[in-house]
């Protein structure tokens, strides 16, 4: 435990030193100063909790289907295809949806649907019809894909072209970190719940998945707090980026 605290302390000091030094550089490797652009900050930082929830789903769901609901690996894999189909289909509709409803409204609705889907996952039982599960996965997959496309669009709208490389690097790092954090949080909660419920060396059970899934269902609400700050002017910047 003491070693872990020393490691965390060393990482925090290293990050602080990097931030201090990079602030004095004209071309830092990772330019955190680019977060001063409002729409970029909303996309990268505000969208992070939503990306955490999205990143946790591909880890939790196959385990839930097989260990919690007793499905075969083949059945679990076929159900996960519904999410991929939803994602594929939504990409063809994003442009029309943005023109009709706007970035702000779509992001808020997609975040709330993602939250609802995560909560519904926690209610699945071995008796839940596979068709119903597939329908939930189809809708959630469509929302996941749509929100990621929209976040990427608004994120780069205000960025000057000469700083686009820095924006891309930081956004990519943030996306990968969000997915990894989602898996790590979900795994930690799953292990903790299993430790509370398990008797001896018992395998994972359906009850172990409820808290991790509900915790992930709460994450998108944090992103909604950021999305409500978007304005129509932000949307126009996304369509007409500065030179």
N, C-alpha and C positions, 0 to 999 in steps of 0.2 A: 504493500500500500504506500509506504514511504517512497519507494522507487517510482511508483506511478505519479505521485505528487511532484516529485522532482522532474520527471519527464514532462508533465503538463506545464510546470513552471518554466522549463527551458523553452518549450514551444511558444509560450506566451511572450517571453522576452525576445525570442527570435522574430516573432511577428511584429512586435512593437518596434524593434530596431529596423526591420525592413520598411515599415510604414514611415518611420522618421527619415530614413535615408532616401527612400523613393520620392518623398515629397520635395527633395532638393534636386532631383534629377529631371532633365528635360525629356528623356526617353526611358523611363523605368521599364523593367521587364513586365511587371504587372501594374498597371496604372489604376489605382483605386480612386484617384481624383475624378475619374470619368463618371463615378456614381453621383456627381453633382447634377447631372441631367435627370430631370424628374421622371420622365417616362422610362428611361433606362434603369433607374433605381427601382421603380415599381416593378419592372419586368424581372430584374435579377434578384433583388432582395425581397420585394413584396411577393413575387411569385414562388419564392423558395419553399414555404410551407406546403403549397399546393403540389409542387414537384416532389417533395418528400412523400406525400401521400400516394402520388402516382407511382413513384419508384418502389414503394413497399408492396404494391399490389402483386406484381409478378413473382415476388418471393413468397408472400403469404398464401395466395390463392391455390397454387398447385399442392402445397402442403395441406391446406384445409380440405381440398377435394379428396386427396388420397388418405390422409391420416385421420381427418375429422369426419368426413362423410363416407369413407370406405370405398371410394371409386378406384378403378384400375388406373394405372398410368396412362393408358390409351384414352380412356374416357375423360380423364382430367385434361389431357392435352387437346382433345377435340373441343372441349368446352372453352378452353383458352383461345381457340381460333375465333370464337365469336367476338372477343375483344379486338383482335387484329382486323377482322372484317369491318367492325364499327369504325376503327381508326382509318381504314382505307377509304370507306365511303364518305366520311365526314370531310376529308380534305377537298373533295370536289364541291362541297357546299359552303365552305368557309367564306369565300369572297362574296357570294350572294348574301349570306347571313350578316356579314359585317356591314354591307351596304344598306341592309334593311334595318338592323337593330343597333349598330354601332359597337365599338370595341368595349366600352365600359359595361354595357348591359350584357353582352355575350360572356365576358369574363366572369362577371358576378354569377350569372345563371349557371355557367359551366362549373364553377367552383362549388356551388350549392348542390348540383347534381352529383358531382364527384363525391362530396361528403355524404349525400344520401345513399349512394351506391355502396360506399364503404360500410355504412351502418347496416344496410341490407345484407351484406356478406355475413355479418355477425349473427344474423337471424336464420341463415341457412341450416337445415337439418338433413339427416339422411333421407327423409321423406319428401324433401323439396323437389318438385318436378325439374328434370334437367332442362326442359324447354324454358321454364321461368328463369333459371340460373343463366341460361344462354342469353335471354332477353336483357337481363340486367347487365351482363358483360358487354353486350352489343352497344347499349346506350352509354355505358361508362367508357368504353373504348373510343367511341365517337367524341365524347367530351374531352377525354385526355388528349387526343390528337388535335382537336380544334383549339384547345387552350394553349397548347405548346406552340402552334403556328401563330396564334394571335400575339402571344407574349414576345415571340421573336420579331414580329412585325413592328409592334410599338416600341420595342426595346432599342431599335436602331434608328428610329425616326428622327430624333433630335441630334444624333451624333454627326459631327463634321466628318467628311470623307477622310481627312488626314488622320483622324483618330479612330477610324473604323477597325484597324487591326487590333488596337488595344481593347476596344469594346468586345470584339469577337473572342479574344483570348480570355478575358475576365468572365464573359457570359458562359463560355464553354466550361471553364473551371467551376463556375457556380452550378451549372447543370449536373456535372459529374458528381460534385460534392453533395448535391441534394439527393440524387439517386442513392449514393452510398450511405448517406445519413438515414434515408428512409429504410433501407435494408437493415442497417445497424440498430436503429431504434426498434423496428419490428421484431428482430431477432432477440434483442435484449428483453423486451416485454414478453415475448413468447416463452423464453427460457424462465423468466421470473414466475409467470403464471403456471408453467409446468412444474416448477419447484414447489409451488403452493398446493397444487392439486394432486400431484403424482404420489403414488404409494410405492416406494421402492424404485425399481427400474422400469416403471410402466411407460409405454409409448405416449406420444402426444395424443390428446383427446380433443374433442370439439370445444369443450369448455375453455381450453387453453387459448383459443384463438379469439375469443370475444373481446377481451380487453385490448389486445394489440389492434384489432380492426376498428374498435370504437375510438381508440386514441388517434388512429390515422384519419378517422372520419372527422375529428375535431380540427385537424390541421388546416384544411381549406378555409375555415372561418378566419384564420389569421391573414390569409391572402385577401379575403374580401375586404378587410379593413384598409388594405392598400389600394385595391381596385376602385373603391368608391371615390378615391381622390382624382381619378382620371377625369379630364374635361374634354369637351368637343375640340378645343384647341390642340390638345395632345393628339387626338385622332388625326387632325389635319397635318400635324408634324409628321405623323407616321406615314401619311400618304405622300407628302411633299418634303422629303428630308432636306436639310440645309446643305449647301455646298461646302 
